[in-house]
C-alpha cells in the first residue's frame, strides 16, 4: 500500500505489507516517517495490531478462505487479515469493518474491492470467532519448522508454537534487591532472579525507571552475564554489546566493562541506559573481528538468526527465509576464535546466541572444542539458582526454549556455554 498511514489500523496494514511483501523486519519499519507522524499511543497500537495479526496469520487465512474464491492482491488480503484477527479476538466488528473498508477505499489500485472487504468481514463476524477458537496454534513456516523439528522433535515444536502464540510478558533485571523491586512493581520474582510483569504496562511510567533501578531484559537473556560471574575490578569485554542489557548487568558488579559494537547508533542506546542507571562502562564502536586487547572475561552474544525471539518478534519467520544463516554461522565461528585470542591466561568466555538452531549453539561449541586443543566447557558454572537439569546439554552448555516455564509464561530461546582454556 503506497499511501502514507494515517491511523493505527492503516499503519498496521502498512507494516504487514512491508513484512509480508518486502520481507522487511518490523524493527526496521518503526522509525519510518509515516509512522513517526502518529501520536505515540497510536503508533504503539499499530505495532500491536500488526504483531497480533502476524502471530495469528495462519488462523486468519483459514477463516478467510471460506469466504474467498481466490486470494485478492496482497494489500487487500492484509486488510482482511487484520480485520479478521481483530474481529475473532474480541474486537468491535462494526468499527473494524467500517475502517477496513475505508482503508481500501483510499487505495488507488484496490478501491474497487471495498465491496469484497465489506462482505467478507461481515461474514467473518458471523461465524469467525467460533471457528477461530477451534483452530490449532499457527505453525512456523516450513523453511524453519523442518530443521527445528529435526532438532527437537514434533512434540517440542508444537509446544514452541503454542508458546509463540502466547507472546511474551515483560521481564526486567534489577540493579539490586530484585525481591524488593518485584514487590514494588507487583511483579513475579522468577527462579533465576528476573522480575516478570504482564504485558500492557507503560515501562517509563513504572516506579524506579527514572531512577535507573532496573532495565528491560528477557529472563533468558539475563543468564549469560550471570554465568560469566563478573567480579569487581575485572577487565571484561562485552563483544557485541548492543542493546546493552548484559553490559548493565556486568557493570553493576563493579567490573571494568568495555561495551563493543559495530553499530554506533545502537551503542547510543547503551550509553543512554548507562546514564539512566548511573552505571559506567567504556563504550567503543568497532569490529569484533579486529578488536585488540586482553581481558579476564569475555561475553560474546554473537549475531545470529534470532529464531529464539519469535514469540516477541513474529515478523521474523516471514521477513527471513534462512538463506543468510550460513554466513551468520561462519561469522559466529570467526568471532569465537578471535574472542579466545583476547583472553588473559586463566580467563573465561561465555558464548551465546538467541537461536533455536543447534548449528548456532551446540554445534558451534563442539566445533570450537575440536579446533582449540585444551579448550573445555565449564559445566559447573551452569549451576545457578533456577537452572533446571534438563536444560544442560551433552557438550556442557545450556539450551533454553520458549516452551520451558510454560506455567510462568515461557522464555526466549537461547544457547549459552562457558569456555575455559586448560
PyMOL commands that set and color helices and strands:
alter all, ss='L'
color gray80, all
select helices_A, chain A and resi 8-22+26-29+33-36+40-55+57-65+74-88+93-105+111-132+142-152+154-166+178-185+203-205+223-228+245-251+264-277+307-309+316-319+325-341+358-360+362-371+379-382+389-391
alter helices_A, ss='H'
color red, helices_A
select strands_A, chain A and resi 170-174+188-189+195-197+214-216+235-238+256-261+282-285+295-301+343-353+375-377+398-400+414-421
alter strands_A, ss='S'
color yellow, strands_A
deselect
rebuild
show_as cartoon
